[in-house]
Amino acid sequence: MKQWITAILIAASAPLASADGLKSLETFLKGSQAGRADFTQTVTSPPKEGQAARSKTSSGSFEFQRPGRFKFIYKKPFEQTIVADGQTLWLYDADLNQVTQRPQAQALGTTPAALLASAADLQALRADFALENAPDQDGLQWVQASPKAKDGQLQSVRVGFAGEQLAALEILDSFGQRSVIRFARLQTLPSLPAGTFQFKPPAGADVLKQ
């Protein structure tokens, strides 16, 4: 559970560097007020002494609407949900039937979620991140985003674009854990229905406030 939360909140994005990455990020921020996509996430923990690194893969759907609303629904291998409604961040684990409730402003901060759902343009992002183009890789243009605050769990984020289409996030935390999120079938929309980001704890679920 802790690894899953960290991957999203900490755990939200070679040849010569391309100038297209920052331009694509700016176009994405200004041109996509809302959207939805499918995703696959692979979390790789650093190897322990005498052991190989281990990876875990999950998949599901993602929706967002600026400012500050998003939803990750994990469908495989376990059902879990993260919802940010603009005020509160909800984390729901279906197997445990447990909900964690946190103030959104405290929970997010300089996280990958800010790259996708909070900032309106590059200038707003640069208040919290140092941004620069990174070398093209795997057919994508990349932006390197390094948090200016040095006391958080996030070490760096790379945001990958196929043209102007958001394709990937690569997140590295201060513990050496790497999370790679690949997006597919992304649809950008002017808005989503009002109830998309409302969350009500299921009947009988334990609710923990942090």
TAWOQUI-V226635 format. One record per residue. N is the residue number from 0. RES is the residue in three letters. BURIAL is I if it has 24 or more other C-alpha atoms within 12 Angstrom, else O. Layout:
n=N res=RES burial=BURIAL
n=N res=RES burial=BURIAL
This chain:
n=0 res=MET burial=O
n=1 res=LYS burial=O
n=2 res=GLN burial=O
n=3 res=TRP burial=I
n=4 res=ILE burial=I
n=5 res=THR burial=I
n=6 res=ALA burial=I
n=7 res=ILE burial=I
n=8 res=LEU burial=I
n=9 res=ILE burial=I
n=10 res=ALA burial=I
n=11 res=ALA burial=I
n=12 res=SER burial=I
n=13 res=ALA burial=O
n=14 res=PRO burial=O
n=15 res=LEU burial=O
n=16 res=ALA burial=O
n=17 res=SER burial=I
n=18 res=ALA burial=O
n=19 res=ASP burial=I
n=20 res=GLY burial=I
n=21 res=LEU burial=I
n=22 res=LYS burial=I
n=23 res=SER burial=I
n=24 res=LEU burial=I
n=25 res=GLU burial=I
n=26 res=THR burial=O
n=27 res=PHE burial=I
n=28 res=LEU burial=I
n=29 res=LYS burial=I
n=30 res=GLY burial=I
n=31 res=SER burial=I
n=32 res=GLN burial=I
n=33 res=ALA burial=I
n=34 res=GLY burial=I
n=35 res=ARG burial=I
n=36 res=ALA burial=I
n=37 res=ASP burial=I
n=38 res=PHE burial=I
n=39 res=THR burial=I
n=40 res=GLN burial=I
n=41 res=THR burial=I
n=42 res=VAL burial=I
n=43 res=THR burial=I
n=44 res=SER burial=I
n=45 res=PRO burial=O
n=46 res=PRO burial=O
n=47 res=LYS burial=O
n=48 res=GLU burial=O
n=49 res=GLY burial=O
n=50 res=GLN burial=O
n=51 res=ALA burial=O
n=52 res=ALA burial=O
n=53 res=ARG burial=O
n=54 res=SER burial=O
n=55 res=LYS burial=O
n=56 res=THR burial=I
n=57 res=SER burial=I
n=58 res=SER burial=I
n=59 res=GLY burial=I
n=60 res=SER burial=I
n=61 res=PHE burial=I
n=62 res=GLU burial=I
n=63 res=PHE burial=I
n=64 res=GLN burial=I
n=65 res=ARG burial=I
n=66 res=PRO burial=I
n=67 res=GLY burial=I
n=68 res=ARG burial=I
n=69 res=PHE burial=I
n=70 res=LYS burial=I
n=71 res=PHE burial=I
n=72 res=ILE burial=I
n=73 res=TYR burial=I
n=74 res=LYS burial=O
n=75 res=LYS burial=O
n=76 res=PRO burial=O
n=77 res=PHE burial=O
n=78 res=GLU burial=I
n=79 res=GLN burial=I
n=80 res=THR burial=I
n=81 res=ILE burial=I
n=82 res=VAL burial=I
n=83 res=ALA burial=I
n=84 res=ASP burial=I
n=85 res=GLY burial=I
n=86 res=GLN burial=O
n=87 res=THR burial=I
n=88 res=LEU burial=I
n=89 res=TRP burial=I
n=90 res=LEU burial=I
n=91 res=TYR burial=I
n=92 res=ASP burial=I
n=93 res=ALA burial=I
n=94 res=ASP burial=O
n=95 res=LEU burial=O
n=96 res=ASN burial=O
n=97 res=GLN burial=I
n=98 res=VAL burial=I
n=99 res=THR burial=I
n=100 res=GLN burial=I
n=101 res=ARG burial=I
n=102 res=PRO burial=O
n=103 res=GLN burial=I
n=104 res=ALA burial=O
n=105 res=GLN burial=O
n=106 res=ALA burial=I
n=107 res=LEU burial=I
n=108 res=GLY burial=I
n=109 res=THR burial=I
n=110 res=THR burial=I
n=111 res=PRO burial=I
n=112 res=ALA burial=I
n=113 res=ALA burial=I
n=114 res=LEU burial=I
n=115 res=LEU burial=I
n=116 res=ALA burial=I
n=117 res=SER burial=I
n=118 res=ALA burial=I
n=119 res=ALA burial=I
n=120 res=ASP burial=I
n=121 res=LEU burial=I
n=122 res=GLN burial=O
n=123 res=ALA burial=O
n=124 res=LEU burial=I
n=125 res=ARG burial=I
n=126 res=ALA burial=O
n=127 res=ASP burial=I
n=128 res=PHE burial=I
n=129 res=ALA burial=I
n=130 res=LEU burial=I
n=131 res=GLU burial=I
n=132 res=ASN burial=I
n=133 res=ALA burial=I
n=134 res=PRO burial=I
n=135 res=ASP burial=I
n=136 res=GLN burial=O
n=137 res=ASP burial=O
n=138 res=GLY burial=O
n=139 res=LEU burial=I
n=140 res=GLN burial=I
n=141 res=TRP burial=I
n=142 res=VAL burial=I
n=143 res=GLN burial=I
n=144 res=ALA burial=I
n=145 res=SER burial=I
n=146 res=PRO burial=I
n=147 res=LYS burial=O
n=148 res=ALA burial=O
n=149 res=LYS burial=O
n=150 res=ASP burial=O
n=151 res=GLY burial=I
n=152 res=GLN burial=I
n=153 res=LEU burial=I
n=154 res=GLN burial=I
n=155 res=SER burial=I
n=156 res=VAL burial=I
n=157 res=ARG burial=I
n=158 res=VAL burial=I
n=159 res=GLY burial=I
n=160 res=PHE burial=I
n=161 res=ALA burial=I
n=162 res=GLY burial=O
n=163 res=GLU burial=I
n=164 res=GLN burial=I
n=165 res=LEU burial=I
n=166 res=ALA burial=I
n=167 res=ALA burial=I
n=168 res=LEU burial=I
n=169 res=GLU burial=I
n=170 res=ILE burial=I
n=171 res=LEU burial=I
n=172 res=ASP burial=I
n=173 res=SER burial=O
n=174 res=PHE burial=O
n=175 res=GLY burial=O
n=176 res=GLN burial=I
n=177 res=ARG burial=I
n=178 res=SER burial=I
n=179 res=VAL burial=I
n=180 res=ILE burial=I
n=181 res=ARG burial=I
n=182 res=PHE burial=I
n=183 res=ALA burial=O
n=184 res=ARG burial=O
n=185 res=LEU burial=I
n=186 res=GLN burial=I
n=187 res=THR burial=I
n=188 res=LEU burial=O
n=189 res=PRO burial=O
n=190 res=SER burial=O
n=191 res=LEU burial=O
n=192 res=PRO burial=O
n=193 res=ALA burial=O
n=194 res=GLY burial=O
n=195 res=THR burial=I
n=196 res=PHE burial=I
n=197 res=GLN burial=O
n=198 res=PHE burial=I
n=199 res=LYS burial=O
n=200 res=PRO burial=O
n=201 res=PRO burial=O
n=202 res=ALA burial=O
n=203 res=GLY burial=O
n=204 res=ALA burial=O
n=205 res=ASP burial=O
n=206 res=VAL burial=O
n=207 res=LEU burial=O
n=208 res=LYS burial=O
n=209 res=GLN burial=O
